[in-house]
Amino acid sequence: MSELKYMDLSLDEILKNLNRCKKVVVEQEESIGKFRDIILSASNRRVSNQRKTTIFLAGAGRSGFVAKAFAMRLMHLGFYVYVFNETIAPPVKEGDIIIIVSKSGKSNSITQIVEDSKIDNVKFLAVCGNTESDLALKSDARIVIDSLPQTLVNLEDSDIEKFMDTLPRSLTNFETDEQTKTKIENLPRKSSDLTNRELTKSISDLPFEIRGISNIYRPLELILMGTAFELSALVVLDALVNELMWNLNLREKDLKAYHDVLSSSI
């Protein structure tokens, strides 16, 4: 394995999750088809300049970036699109569509949108990671992307030894503190050399600022927090764009006509 082995391991885990996206489409074909059809029912300036329907998108945190990426593609396809909390977003009205991207479907900002948008004939579309969430249950169509269990990997003893040998020289604030340097140098070079209780005692003897060194003995998470869901949602929605393109008889050259050339040149 390369010098970037933990990056390689992380990529392997990310790819495992992305490979499951195909299974999501196969198992949820009916629901995704309904999701697609609701979007296609929205007003589209390529078909008519009469605007009867607006599509709104929302997501909290990194899921919000996924929602914005999909919003951009919907705009390229010719739909009238806004993202919630943008200063130029108009109010939701009867007949509009709201698409929400949220792994849990329970964040305060997301549930508030659902509660505040109780307008007749508003369609809710959900991209979420929990079938039983309020968001999923209240939606008119949903895409549920459940991530694989979090994968942890223990650092190899050679990595611990390398880290511990270089650490004293990198702690410039403690270069003159021989006692601290000695304590660090005396910490184990193997993950199995200390029990959790012994490790806690050894770490507690170190200055507070560098007690985080104990993480070197703990398993490393290969996929952080909601990353698997967010990347999978981005990929599934990007693939859905191609399905929408086919239904609208569009090609990439058509989408480029709606591309923001000015911002791209900055």
C-alpha positions as CSV (number, residue, x, y, z in Angstrom):
1,M,0.0,0.0,0.0
2,S,1.2,3.5,-0.7
3,E,2.3,6.1,1.8
4,L,-1.2,7.4,1.6
5,K,-2.7,4.1,2.8
6,Y,-5.4,5.6,5.0
7,M,-6.6,7.8,2.2
8,D,-6.7,4.6,0.0
9,L,-8.7,2.8,2.7
10,S,-11.1,5.6,2.9
11,L,-11.6,5.7,-0.8
12,D,-12.3,2.0,-0.8
13,E,-15.1,2.5,1.8
14,I,-16.5,5.5,-0.1
15,L,-16.6,3.4,-3.3
16,K,-18.4,0.5,-1.5
17,N,-21.1,3.0,-0.6
18,L,-21.3,4.5,-4.1
19,N,-21.5,1.0,-5.7
20,R,-24.7,0.5,-3.6
21,C,-26.4,3.4,-5.4
22,K,-27.3,1.0,-8.3
23,K,-29.1,-1.2,-5.8
24,V,-31.0,1.9,-4.5
25,V,-32.3,2.6,-8.0
26,V,-33.3,-1.0,-8.6
27,E,-35.1,-1.5,-5.3
28,Q,-36.8,1.9,-5.4
29,E,-37.6,2.1,-9.1
30,E,-41.3,2.9,-8.5
31,S,-40.7,5.6,-5.9
32,I,-37.9,7.2,-7.9
33,G,-40.1,7.1,-11.0
34,K,-42.8,9.0,-9.1
35,F,-40.0,11.4,-7.8
36,R,-39.0,12.0,-11.5
37,D,-42.6,12.5,-12.7
38,I,-43.4,15.1,-10.1
39,I,-40.3,17.1,-11.2
40,L,-41.3,16.8,-14.8
41,S,-44.7,18.1,-14.0
42,A,-43.2,21.5,-12.9
43,S,-43.1,24.5,-15.2
44,N,-40.2,24.5,-17.6
45,R,-39.2,27.6,-19.6
46,R,-38.0,25.4,-22.4
47,V,-41.6,24.4,-22.9
48,S,-43.5,27.5,-21.9
49,N,-42.7,30.9,-20.5
50,Q,-45.8,30.7,-18.3
51,R,-44.6,30.0,-14.8
52,K,-47.1,28.0,-12.7
53,T,-44.7,26.0,-10.6
54,T,-41.5,26.7,-8.7
55,I,-39.2,24.0,-7.3
56,F,-37.6,24.8,-4.0
57,L,-34.7,22.8,-2.5
58,A,-33.3,22.6,1.0
59,G,-30.7,20.8,3.0
60,A,-28.8,21.3,6.2
61,G,-25.0,21.4,6.3
62,R,-23.2,19.4,3.7
63,S,-26.6,18.0,2.5
64,G,-27.4,21.6,1.7
65,F,-24.5,21.6,-0.8
66,V,-25.9,18.5,-2.4
67,A,-29.3,20.2,-2.7
68,K,-27.7,23.2,-4.3
69,A,-25.8,21.1,-6.8
70,F,-29.1,19.4,-7.8
71,A,-30.8,22.8,-7.9
72,M,-28.2,24.0,-10.4
73,R,-28.8,21.1,-12.7
74,L,-32.6,21.6,-12.5
75,M,-32.0,25.2,-13.5
76,H,-29.8,24.0,-16.5
77,L,-32.7,21.8,-17.5
78,G,-35.0,24.8,-17.6
79,F,-37.0,24.5,-14.4
80,Y,-37.8,27.5,-12.2
81,V,-35.7,26.8,-9.1
82,Y,-34.8,28.4,-5.8
83,V,-32.9,27.3,-2.7
84,F,-34.4,28.0,0.7
85,N,-32.7,30.7,2.8
86,E,-31.3,32.4,-0.3
87,T,-32.1,36.2,-0.1
88,I,-33.9,36.2,-3.5
89,A,-36.1,33.1,-2.8
90,P,-39.8,34.0,-3.1
91,P,-42.5,32.4,-0.9
92,V,-43.8,29.0,-1.5
93,K,-47.3,29.0,-3.2
94,E,-49.9,26.5,-4.0
95,G,-48.8,23.9,-6.6
96,D,-45.0,24.3,-5.9
97,I,-42.6,21.5,-5.3
98,I,-40.2,21.2,-2.3
99,I,-37.2,18.9,-2.5
100,I,-35.4,18.2,0.8
101,V,-32.0,16.4,1.1
102,S,-31.4,15.2,4.7
103,K,-29.8,12.1,6.1
104,S,-31.8,12.0,9.3
105,G,-34.8,14.0,8.1
106,K,-34.9,15.3,11.7
107,S,-32.8,18.5,11.7
108,N,-34.6,21.5,13.2
109,S,-34.3,23.6,10.0
110,I,-35.7,20.8,7.9
111,T,-38.6,19.9,10.1
112,Q,-39.4,23.6,10.3
113,I,-39.7,23.9,6.5
114,V,-42.1,20.9,6.5
115,E,-44.2,22.5,9.3
116,D,-44.2,26.0,7.8
117,S,-45.1,24.8,4.3
118,K,-48.6,23.5,4.9
119,I,-50.1,24.9,1.8
120,D,-52.6,23.0,-0.3
121,N,-51.3,21.1,-3.2
122,V,-47.6,21.5,-2.4
123,K,-45.6,18.4,-3.3
124,F,-42.8,17.2,-1.0
125,L,-39.9,15.1,-2.3
126,A,-37.4,13.6,0.1
127,V,-33.8,12.3,-0.4
128,C,-33.0,10.9,3.0
129,G,-31.3,8.1,4.9
130,N,-34.2,7.0,7.2
131,T,-37.4,5.5,5.9
132,E,-39.1,6.1,9.3
133,S,-38.2,9.8,9.6
134,D,-41.1,12.3,9.5
135,L,-39.6,13.7,6.3
136,A,-39.9,10.4,4.5
137,L,-43.3,9.6,5.9
138,K,-44.7,13.0,4.9
139,S,-43.2,13.1,1.4
140,D,-45.1,12.4,-1.8
141,A,-42.1,10.5,-3.2
142,R,-38.7,9.7,-1.7
143,I,-35.3,8.3,-2.4
144,V,-33.9,6.5,0.7
145,I,-30.2,6.0,0.8
146,D,-29.0,4.0,3.8
147,S,-25.3,4.0,4.3
148,L,-23.1,1.0,5.2
149,P,-22.1,0.7,8.9
150,Q,-19.2,2.9,9.9
151,T,-15.9,1.2,9.3
152,L,-13.0,1.6,11.7
153,V,-9.4,0.6,11.2
154,N,-6.7,0.3,13.8
155,L,-3.4,2.0,13.0
156,E,-0.5,-0.4,12.4
157,D,2.2,-0.6,15.0
158,S,4.7,0.8,12.5
159,D,2.6,3.9,12.0
160,I,2.3,4.4,15.8
161,E,6.1,4.0,16.1
162,K,6.7,6.5,13.3
163,F,4.2,9.0,14.8
164,M,5.7,8.7,18.3
165,D,9.3,9.1,17.1
166,T,8.6,12.3,15.1
167,L,6.1,13.9,17.6
168,P,8.6,15.2,20.2
169,R,10.5,17.1,17.5
170,S,7.2,18.6,16.2
171,L,6.0,20.0,19.5
172,T,7.9,23.2,19.3
173,N,6.1,24.6,22.4
174,F,7.6,21.8,24.5
175,E,11.1,21.7,23.1
176,T,12.6,22.9,26.4
177,D,10.3,20.7,28.5
178,E,12.4,17.6,28.8
179,Q,10.0,16.0,31.3
180,T,7.1,16.2,28.8
181,K,9.3,15.0,25.9
182,T,10.4,12.0,28.1
183,K,6.8,11.2,28.9
184,I,5.9,11.2,25.2
185,E,8.9,9.1,24.3
186,N,7.9,6.6,27.0
187,L,4.5,6.1,25.6
188,P,4.0,2.6,23.9
189,R,5.0,2.0,20.3
190,K,2.4,-0.7,19.9
191,S,-1.3,-0.5,20.1
192,S,-1.5,-3.6,22.2
193,D,1.0,-2.4,24.9
194,L,-1.5,-0.6,27.0
195,T,-5.0,-1.3,28.3
196,N,-7.5,1.5,28.1
197,R,-7.1,2.2,31.8
198,E,-3.3,2.3,31.5
199,L,-3.5,4.5,28.4
200,T,-5.8,7.0,30.2
201,K,-3.4,7.2,33.1
202,S,-0.4,7.8,30.8
203,I,-2.2,10.4,28.8
204,S,-3.5,12.2,31.9
205,D,0.1,12.8,33.0
206,L,0.8,14.8,29.8
207,P,0.1,18.6,29.5
208,F,-3.5,19.2,28.6
209,E,-2.7,20.8,25.2
210,I,-1.3,17.5,23.8
211,R,-3.6,14.9,25.4
212,G,-5.2,14.4,22.0
213,I,-2.1,12.2,21.3
214,S,-4.2,9.3,22.7
215,N,-6.1,9.2,19.4
216,I,-3.1,7.4,17.8
217,Y,-4.2,4.3,19.8
218,R,-7.8,4.5,18.9
219,P,-9.4,3.2,15.6
220,L,-9.6,5.6,12.7
221,E,-12.9,6.3,11.1
222,L,-12.7,5.8,7.3
223,I,-15.9,7.7,6.5
224,L,-16.7,10.8,8.5
225,M,-20.2,11.4,9.8
226,G,-22.7,11.8,6.9
227,T,-20.1,11.6,4.1
228,A,-21.4,8.3,2.7
229,F,-25.0,9.6,2.5
230,E,-24.0,13.0,1.0
231,L,-21.8,11.5,-1.7
232,S,-24.3,8.8,-2.5
233,A,-27.1,11.4,-2.7
234,L,-25.0,13.6,-5.0
235,V,-24.4,10.6,-7.3
236,V,-28.0,9.4,-7.4
237,L,-29.3,12.9,-8.1
238,D,-26.8,13.5,-10.8
239,A,-27.8,10.2,-12.4
240,L,-31.5,11.3,-12.1
241,V,-30.5,14.4,-14.1
242,N,-29.7,12.2,-17.1
243,E,-33.1,10.5,-16.8
244,L,-34.8,14.0,-16.8
245,M,-32.7,15.0,-19.8
246,W,-33.9,12.0,-21.7
247,N,-37.6,12.8,-20.9
248,L,-37.1,16.4,-22.0
249,N,-35.1,15.4,-25.1
250,L,-32.2,17.5,-24.0
251,R,-28.4,17.1,-24.5
252,E,-25.4,18.6,-22.8
253,K,-25.2,21.4,-25.4
254,D,-28.8,22.4,-24.4
255,L,-27.9,22.7,-20.8
256,K,-24.9,24.9,-21.5
257,A,-27.2,27.5,-22.9
258,Y,-28.4,28.1,-19.3
259,H,-24.9,27.9,-17.8
260,D,-23.7,31.0,-15.9
261,V,-20.7,32.0,-18.0
262,L,-20.0,35.2,-16.1
263,S,-19.6,33.4,-12.7
264,S,-17.5,30.7,-14.3
265,S,-15.0,33.2,-15.6
266,I,-14.3,34.8,-12.2
